[in-house]
Amino acid sequence: MTTAEIGPSYRVHTEPAARDRRLRGRRYAIPFDTVWMEAVRLVSGGLPHWALTWEDDRNGVLEAKVPERILRPAGIVRVRVFLDDDAQTCVQMSAGPQSGGRDLGASRRRVLRFFAELDAALAPRPDQVLDPNPSTR
């Protein structure tokens, strides 16, 4: 996950240096297991209509399918939870339409909603949400 742009395939990726702060992913001073379990809960149905399709807890990767809805094509989301070099828990994500083509911003909204729900569920103190861009530390 290296770009924060909507590319020709209409995939959206988080990146720590993204211009849009909402697409920078997250870096928490919260234990990995706490963040991982909450991410699993969200993609396993904690977010309406999301269904976990693949989980790799060894590498901290989740993949979910989001079905087609009015004006929103079916989509695939991938969440990666990992520890950075400072042992802080990071969450990065990508989303895109399942069959390519335009998605009218649905992928971007899915990423933003996931992070809003994750933040609400974890309820971190301000000092537990760290700048995701290591170059600004």
Secondary structure, 3 states (H helix, E strand, C coil): CCCCCCCCCCCEECCCCCCCHHHCCEEECCCHHHHHHHHHHHHHHHCCCCEEEEEECCCCEEEEEECCECCECCEEEEEEEEECCCCCEEEEEEEEECCCCCCCCHHHHHHHHHHHHHHHHHCCCHHHEECCCHHHC
